Structures are given as structure tokens and as C-alpha cells.
């Protein structure tokens, strides 16, 4: 190996050994940092001493106004649909008792008149035998026959006091034919539909002149004289409500303000919201209200109670709150009497107790805290 090659090999080896030695020397001179003792951090929580003030209890809620009565129009017979006394059009108003629509009944009417004429013949044929065998029962049937007209509904049947004469009339099918014709008369009445209340058409599915079958959906009508508003209320407020209470209703923009009356309270909870529903009756004569309108309701219960307000976000599940006692978080149940969008109003815990006024993330009972009086 030449001298030049030895020099080239020795230089990197010298640098490697020297670097390792320097690293070892410096490591021996390094001192570990002093370890600081562990300090248990205590969490500060905002609190407020509980102070109750006598408060008038008014309850609020929101609901959608609906007609007190709505009917889906289904054709009960088949035939050609014809207009009534008002056009069958959406938003057309009508009065109670007006003919809303009719189905062409000429064929059914003529068939019924033929049935009545045949029935007159049937009764006339049985009268001679009735006079011969049961003379005392014949007179009422003579009167009955004289009152039958092919163009009018049948009169009431004479009283069937005698079993023998009833047997004769039954055998001759006088009784059975009578009720068959009465059934046809009832069916003929279904060719016309008269308004059961004053209202308006909200939906029309068939035009005049179309052919409809039984159970064809013709449209929908609603009553416009009275409306009903369904409003969900918390279960805790149900004890303060009773039927007959006055409810003040207003639209979101304040353009509609109307009084209503609490009509009834549901006897079951809504499975999704765990709330009760109250139903409020509203008369349209009081204001310009419409089906489908959303309104805010305020109910003055007429009662007062010592209450304190708490932000809704600070209320725990199942109507519990956190109270600080001896620097420890304690869960306490409360009695919520009313609520609004921002606050719940409660009583229950003793006055002076330190109430936590914010939602504490990660908090748990018996957790050590440092209470700070909130402003």
C-alpha cells in the first residue's frame, strides 16, 4: 500500500474516532434538569347564590293553525260529475247547506221510480186478501197505499201489530220490498253533496264532466269559521294548565294578534319530544287567520311562585343542576315551572346554595372545583 493510500485511509478514521470521543465527553458533562413537583390543578367554575323572586307564571309555545274541521271528498257512487251551486275550484268559498257537487242521477232516479210503481202494484194485490182474512188490519194499509207516489220517498210503514197479518205481508214480500226501496232512496241521496259547514276548497282533483267511480278522491274542503292550534308544551308545565284558559296568539311579525281558548290537553306524551300537546280554539271572526299559519301562544296561568332563572345550557338531563358544596360539585334536582328560548325558571334547592351557571364540559359529581361568583 502506498503512502498516499495510507494517508487517505487514516484521515477519516481519525475524524470518526475524534467525533465519538467528543460526543462522549460532552454527554458526561450534561446535567439532567430538576424535576418540578406535581401540582393538582383546581378548576374554576362560575356560580351564583340561589335567590328566589315571586314571579307571575306565563307559559309560551309555538304551533301551527289548522282548520277545526277538514273533509276529504270521496265519491260514494259512480257517474258523471256535475257542478253544484258554486264552481268546484280551489280557494272557492261556500256557505253551509250549498250544493257543492252532484253526480248525474237520472238513470238511478228513473229506476227507483219504476221500483216504487211496482211496489204500488204489490201492495194493491195483497190488499184484497188482507181485507178478507184480517179486516181490522186492512185500513192502515189502504191509507199507506194512497200515500205512495213514484216520484216521492215511501211513507212510513203501518204498525205491524198482528202476527198473522204480518206473516201474510212477509210471505208476499211487501216488507222486504219496502226496505229495498228505502235503501235505494238512501243511495240516491248520495248523488248530491251539500256543504256541512261554511268553508273553502283547498284541493280539487276532478273537473266537472269527468266520469268518476265510487271512492274516487274529488278533493278536500276545510271549515273557515273556526280554527284550532296545536301547541307542544313541556310535561313539567302540564299541571299549570286547564281547559278554558285564555291564550294570546301572535304571528312572528306581530301583524296578527288574536285571542284563543284552551280547548283540551292531550292525555299522552309525544314519543319524539316527550311533550304534551294543548289544543287552542280560534275564531276567524277575531282576526285574519289562515290554515297553516304559525303562531306564538302566551298563556297566563294566573299563578305566582318563587322562581330563579338559569340559562338552558346549564340545565342537566332529568331536570338536575350542579351546586358547589364544600368545593365539590353536587348534583341537585330542581322543579322547573316554566321555560323560554334562553332560560328555565325553577325552584327547589335552598336559597344561598352556590348554583353553577354554565355548562361544564367533563364535569362529574364530587369533582373538586373552585367557585367564582359570576357577575
C-alpha positions in Angstrom: 0.0 0.0 0.0 1.4 3.4 -0.9 1.9 6.3 1.4 -0.8 8.3 -0.3 -3.3 5.5 0.2 -2.4 5.2 3.9 -3.0 8.9 4.4 -6.4 8.8 2.7 -7.5 5.9 4.9 -6.1 7.4 8.2 -7.8 10.8 7.8 -11.5 9.6 8.0 -10.7 7.1 10.7 -9.1 9.9 12.8 -12.2 12.1 12.3 -14.6 9.3 13.2 -12.7 8.4 16.5 -12.3 12.0 17.4 -16.0 12.8 16.9 -17.1 9.8 19.0 -14.8 10.9 21.8 -16.0 14.4 21.7 -19.7 13.2 21.9 -18.9 11.0 24.9 -17.1 13.9 26.7 -19.9 16.3 26.2 -22.6 13.8 27.3 -20.7 13.2 30.5 -20.8 16.9 31.3 -24.6 17.3 30.7 -26.8 17.6 33.8 -30.5 16.4 34.0 -33.0 19.2 34.6 -34.5 19.5 38.0 -37.9 17.8 38.3 -40.8 20.1 39.4 -43.2 18.7 41.9 -46.7 17.7 40.6 -49.4 20.3 41.3 -53.1 19.3 41.4 -55.0 21.9 39.3 -58.3 23.0 40.7 -60.9 24.1 38.1 -62.7 27.4 38.4 -66.4 27.4 37.8 -68.9 30.3 37.6 -71.5 30.2 40.3 -74.3 32.4 41.6 -76.1 32.2 45.0 -79.7 31.0 44.6 -82.2 33.8 45.3 -85.8 33.3 44.5 -88.2 36.1 43.5 -92.0 35.9 43.3 -92.8 35.6 39.5 -96.0 35.6 37.6 -96.1 32.3 35.7 -96.8 32.7 32.0 -96.2 29.9 29.6 -95.2 30.2 25.9 -95.2 27.9 22.9 -95.5 27.7 19.2 -97.9 25.9 17.0 -99.5 25.7 13.5 -103.0 26.7 12.9 -105.3 24.2 11.2 -109.0 24.2 10.4 -111.2 22.8 13.1 -112.8 20.5 10.5 -111.4 19.2 7.2 -113.1 16.7 4.9 -111.7 14.7 2.0 -114.4 14.4 -0.6 -114.9 10.8 -1.9 -117.5 9.9 -4.4 -119.9 7.4 -3.0 -121.5 6.4 -6.3 -120.4 6.2 -9.9 -121.4 8.5 -12.8 -120.7 11.8 -14.5 -119.5 14.6 -12.1 -121.6 17.8 -12.4 -121.2 21.2 -10.9 -123.1 22.3 -7.9 -124.2 25.8 -6.8 -120.6 27.0 -6.6 -117.7 26.4 -9.0 -115.7 23.4 -7.9 -112.3 25.2 -7.9 -109.5 25.6 -5.4 -110.0 28.6 -3.0 -113.7 29.0 -3.9 -115.7 29.7 -0.8 -119.1 28.3 0.0 -121.8 28.6 2.7 -123.3 25.8 4.8 -126.0 24.0 3.0 -125.0 24.8 -0.5 -124.7 22.1 -3.1 -121.0 21.5 -3.8 -121.2 18.9 -6.5 -123.6 16.3 -7.9 -123.3 13.1 -9.9 -125.7 12.5 -12.8 -128.6 10.5 -11.1 -131.1 10.4 -14.0 -130.7 6.7 -14.6 -130.8 5.8 -10.9 -133.8 8.1 -10.3 -135.9 6.5 -13.1 -135.0 3.0 -11.9 -136.2 4.0 -8.4 -139.5 5.4 -9.7 -140.1 2.1 -11.5 -139.4 0.3 -8.2 -142.0 2.4 -6.4 -144.6 1.8 -9.2 -144.0 -2.0 -8.9 -144.4 -1.7 -5.2 -147.7 0.1 -5.5 -148.9 -2.9 -7.6 -147.6 -5.3 -5.0 -149.5 -3.6 -2.1 -152.6 -3.3 -4.2 -152.6 -7.0 -5.0 -152.2 -8.0 -1.3 -155.0 -5.7 0.0 -158.0 -7.9 -1.1 -156.6 -10.9 0.8 -155.8 -8.6 3.8 -159.4 -7.3 3.9 -160.8 -10.8 3.6 -158.6 -12.5 6.2 -157.7 -9.6 8.5 -160.2 -6.8 8.0 -159.1 -4.9 11.1 -155.6 -4.6 9.8 -156.5 -3.6 6.2 -157.5 0.1 6.8 -154.0 1.4 7.6 -152.6 -0.4 4.5 -155.2 1.3 2.4 -154.1 4.7 3.7 -150.4 3.6 3.1 -151.2 2.7 -0.5 -152.9 6.0 -1.1 -149.7 7.9 0.0 -147.3 6.1 -2.2 -146.1 8.1 -5.2 -143.5 7.0 -7.8 -141.7 10.4 -7.6 -141.6 10.7 -3.7 -139.9 8.7 -1.0 -142.0 6.0 0.6 -144.1 6.9 3.7 -143.6 5.1 6.9 -144.9 1.5 7.2 -148.1 0.9 9.2 -147.5 -0.7 12.6 -147.3 -4.5 12.4 -149.4 -5.4 15.4 -150.9 -8.6 14.2 -148.6 -11.6 13.8 -151.0 -13.4 11.3 -151.3 -10.3 9.0 -147.5 -9.7 9.3 -146.9 -13.3 8.2 -149.1 -12.7 5.1 -147.3 -9.4 4.2 -143.9 -11.1 4.7 -144.8 -14.0 2.5 -145.9 -11.7 -0.3 -142.5 -9.8 0.1 -144.3 -6.5 1.0 -141.9 -5.8 3.9 -138.7 -6.9 2.1 -139.5 -4.8 -1.0 -140.3 -1.8 1.2 -136.8 -1.8 2.7 -135.1 -2.5 -0.6 -136.7 0.7 -2.0 -135.8 2.7 1.1 -132.2 1.5 0.6 -132.3 2.7 -3.0 -133.7 6.1 -1.8 -130.8 6.5 0.6 -128.3 5.7 -2.1 -130.0 8.2 -4.5 -129.3 10.9 -1.9 -125.6 10.2 -2.2 -125.6 11.6 -5.8 -125.6 15.1 -4.2 -123.2 16.5 -1.6 -124.2 19.6 0.4 -121.8 21.6 2.4 -121.8 20.6 6.1 -120.2 23.9 7.1 -119.1 27.2 5.6 -115.6 26.9 4.2 -113.5 26.7 1.1 -112.0 24.2 -1.4 -108.3 23.6 -0.6 -107.9 20.8 -3.2 -109.8 19.8 -6.3 -108.8 16.6 -8.1 -111.7 16.2 -10.7 -113.2 18.5 -13.2 -116.9 18.8 -13.9 -117.9 16.5 -16.7 -115.4 13.7 -15.8 -116.6 10.2 -15.1 -115.9 9.1 -11.5 -116.2 5.8 -9.7 -117.1 5.0 -6.1 -114.3 6.1 -3.7 -112.8 8.5 -6.3 -111.0 11.3 -4.4 -112.7 14.5 -5.6 -110.8 17.0 -3.4 -110.7 18.5 0.1 -112.6 21.2 1.9 -112.0 23.0 5.2 -114.1 24.9 7.7 -113.2 28.6 7.8 -115.3 29.7 10.7 -113.1 28.2 13.4 -109.5 27.1 13.6 -107.5 25.0 16.1 -103.9 25.5 17.0 -101.9 22.5 18.4 -99.0 23.6 20.6 -96.5 21.3 22.3 -95.8 22.1 26.0 -93.2 20.6 28.4 -94.5 17.9 30.6 -93.5 19.9 33.7 -95.9 22.7 32.8 -99.0 20.5 32.4 -100.1 20.9 36.0 -100.4 24.6 35.5 -102.8 24.3 32.5 -106.6 23.7 32.4 -109.3 23.8 29.8 -110.9 27.2 29.3 -107.8 29.3 29.8 -107.4 32.4 27.5 -104.4 32.2 25.2 -102.9 35.3 23.4 -101.7 34.4 20.0 -99.5 36.5 17.6 -97.6 36.0 14.4 -93.8 36.3 14.2 -94.0 39.8 12.6 -96.8 40.9 15.0 -99.2 41.6 12.2 -101.8 39.2 13.6 -102.8 39.2 17.2 -105.8 37.2 18.3 -107.2 35.6 21.4 -107.9 31.9 21.7 -109.3 29.5 24.3 -107.5 26.4 25.5 -109.9 23.6 24.5 -108.2 20.4 25.6 -104.9 18.9 26.7 -103.6 15.6 25.4 -103.5 12.7 27.8 -100.4 11.2 26.3 -96.8 12.2 25.5 -95.3 12.7 22.1 -92.8 9.9 21.8 -90.2 12.0 20.0 -90.3 15.2 22.1 -91.7 13.8 25.4 -94.1 16.8 25.5 -97.8 17.2 25.8 -99.9 18.9 23.2 -102.5 21.6 24.0 -105.3 22.5 21.5 -106.4 26.1 21.3 -109.6 27.1 19.5 -109.5 30.3 17.5 -112.4 32.1 15.8 -111.7 33.6 12.4 -114.0 36.5 13.1 -111.5 37.8 15.6 -108.7 38.3 13.1 -107.5 37.4 9.6 -106.0 34.0 10.3 -105.4 31.2 7.8 -105.0 27.5 7.8 -101.3 26.6 8.1 -100.2 29.8 9.8 -97.6 29.5 12.6 -98.4 31.5 15.8 -96.8 32.1 19.2 -99.0 31.4 22.1 -98.8 33.0 25.6 -100.8 31.6 28.5 -101.2 33.5 31.7 -101.8 30.8 34.3 -102.9 33.3 36.9 -100.4 31.9 39.4 -97.2 33.2 41.0 -94.3 31.3 42.5 -90.8 31.9 43.9 -88.5 31.3 40.9 -84.9 31.8 39.7 -83.8 31.9 36.1 -81.0 29.6 34.8 -79.6 29.5 31.3 -81.0 26.5 29.5 -77.5 25.2 28.6 -76.6 24.9 32.3 -79.6 22.6 33.0 -78.6 18.9 33.1 -80.6 16.0 32.0 -83.7 14.9 34.0 -84.0 18.5 35.4 -80.9 18.5 37.5 -78.3 21.2 38.2 -74.8 21.4 39.7 -74.4 23.0 43.1 -71.0 23.6 44.7 -70.8 22.4 48.3 -67.6 22.3 50.3 -65.7 22.9 47.0 -67.2 19.8 45.4 -69.8 19.5 42.6 -73.1 18.1 43.8 -76.0 17.2 41.5 -79.3 18.5 42.7 -82.9 18.0 41.3 -85.0 21.1 40.6 -88.6 21.9 39.9 -88.9 23.6 36.5 -92.2 25.6 36.3 -91.7 27.4 33.0 -89.1 27.9 30.3 -88.4 30.1 27.2 -85.8 30.1 24.4 -82.9 31.2 26.7 -83.8 30.3 30.3 -85.6 27.8 32.5 -87.3 29.0 35.7 -87.1 26.7 38.7 -87.2 26.4 42.4 -86.4 23.6 44.9 -82.8 23.9 46.2 -82.4 26.1 49.3 -81.6 29.7 49.0 -77.9 30.7 49.3 -76.6 27.5 47.7 -74.0 28.1 45.0 -75.5 27.3 41.6 -73.3 26.6 38.6 -74.4 28.9 35.8 -72.6 27.4 32.8 -72.4 24.1 31.1 -69.3 22.3 32.4 -67.5 20.0 29.9 -66.2 16.9 31.5 -67.7 17.7 34.9 -68.9 14.9 37.3 -70.3 14.7 40.8 -67.7 15.1 43.7 -65.3 16.8 41.4 -63.2 19.4 43.3 -63.7 22.9 42.0 -63.0 26.5 42.9 -66.3 28.5 42.8 -66.1 32.0 41.3 -69.1 34.3 41.8 -70.5 35.2 38.4 -71.5 38.8 37.7 
